[in-house]
Amino acid sequence: MSPEWSWDRRGSLIGMDDPAEVDAAFERGERSIGTAVIGLAFNCPLEEASPRIVRAMRLSDRGRRGFAFTAAGAAARLNGELTAELYAALHKEGRGGFAENAIRDTLTFVPFRELPPWFKRQKVRTAVADKLDAWRLRVTYAAENAWNAVRRRRS
């Protein structure tokens, strides 16, 4: 652990491994709290990082909130699981906003059998939507190729 963190140099906070320092930074209202929670996701056990990530998800500043969702996605990638409170926070935020990439990371890196029911439904919904898009593109490309072949014959 580092006794002194440089809150002015955001890049140094990616190595954050001190949950107590992040708690103190919340109290001080540090602007770089988002980078610090990403650092916690990388450097601390999930159980220690999770409450701070969730707390950062509740910040009013949209820029700092975005970093919290990045931290949640990183936690899913690194651990292959999330805590119940992180699942709940991602579910509450929903798809299409800040949580979109974190939810997709969760669906990709957490085994299906370990996902809560809402996430399982999202996994199935995403798989069906992706398959339908693939089929639509195949039909579109086949139609374009046929049209191009007809145009070449006319020339």
Secondary structure, 3 states (H helix, E strand, C coil): CCCCCCCCCHHHHHHCCCHHHHHHHHHHCCCCHHHHHHHHHHHCCHHHHHHHHHHHHCCCCHHHHHHHHHHHHHHHHHHCCCCHHHHHHHHHHCCCCCCHHHHHHHHHHCCHHHCCHHHHHHHHHHHHHHHHHHHHHHHHHHHHHHHHHHHHHHC
